[in-house]
Amino acid sequence: MKLIPIILKIGLFLFLDLLVFIFCGVFMMGYDDFYNESQGEYFSFSSMEIQYKVVWIFYNFWIVLNCFLLLYFLFRVFNKSILKLK
């Protein structure tokens, strides 16, 4: 019975994580729609308005945060498996 709340927490976490990625993707579609070649190279900071810069920086921060959380999770699983072997 203790497994069900853990699975629900993990599922909720993954759902919220995907919502952040979906939000960033949908928001950046506005940049794609209104991109103008005269403003600079595509996806360069000089061609972005401030709101797209903020979302792009947050998106990259979110990816780095997800990598750290994945490494932390793998570290915890590795430690638990090592402790079971001893």
C-alpha positions in Angstrom: 0.0 0.0 0.0 2.9 2.4 0.5 3.8 2.1 -3.2 0.6 3.7 -4.5 1.3 7.2 -3.0 4.9 7.1 -4.3 3.7 6.3 -7.8 1.1 9.1 -7.6 3.8 11.6 -6.5 6.1 10.6 -9.3 3.3 10.7 -11.8 2.2 14.2 -10.6 5.8 15.4 -10.7 6.3 14.1 -14.3 3.0 15.7 -15.3 4.0 19.1 -13.9 7.4 18.8 -15.4 5.9 18.2 -18.9 3.5 21.1 -18.4 6.5 23.4 -17.9 8.0 22.1 -21.2 4.7 22.5 -23.0 4.3 26.1 -21.7 7.8 27.0 -22.8 7.2 25.4 -26.2 3.9 27.1 -26.8 5.2 30.4 -25.7 8.2 30.2 -28.0 5.9 29.5 -30.9 5.1 33.2 -30.7 8.7 34.0 -31.5 8.5 31.7 -34.5 5.4 33.4 -35.8 6.7 36.9 -35.5 10.4 36.4 -36.4 11.8 39.0 -38.7 15.1 38.4 -40.5 16.0 42.1 -40.2 16.3 41.7 -36.4 19.2 39.3 -36.5 20.0 35.6 -36.9 17.2 33.1 -36.1 17.2 32.3 -32.3 19.9 34.7 -31.4 19.3 37.0 -28.4 19.4 40.0 -30.6 16.4 38.9 -32.6 14.3 38.1 -29.4 12.1 40.4 -27.4 12.7 40.4 -23.7 9.8 38.0 -22.9 11.2 35.4 -25.3 14.7 35.8 -23.8 13.2 35.2 -20.3 11.4 32.0 -21.4 14.4 30.7 -23.3 16.7 31.2 -20.2 14.1 29.6 -18.0 13.7 26.7 -20.4 17.5 26.0 -20.4 17.5 26.4 -16.6 14.7 23.9 -16.4 16.7 21.4 -18.5 19.7 21.8 -16.2 17.5 21.4 -13.1 16.0 18.2 -14.5 19.5 16.8 -15.2 20.5 17.5 -11.6 17.3 15.9 -10.3 17.9 12.8 -12.5 21.5 12.5 -11.2 20.3 12.8 -7.6 17.6 10.2 -8.2 20.1 7.8 -9.8 22.5 8.5 -6.9 19.8 7.6 -4.4 18.9 4.4 -6.3 22.6 3.4 -6.5 23.2 4.0 -2.8 20.1 1.9 -1.9 21.3 -0.9 -4.2 24.8 -0.8 -2.7 23.5 -0.9 0.8 21.4 -4.0 0.0 24.5 -5.8 -1.3 26.4 -5.3 2.0 
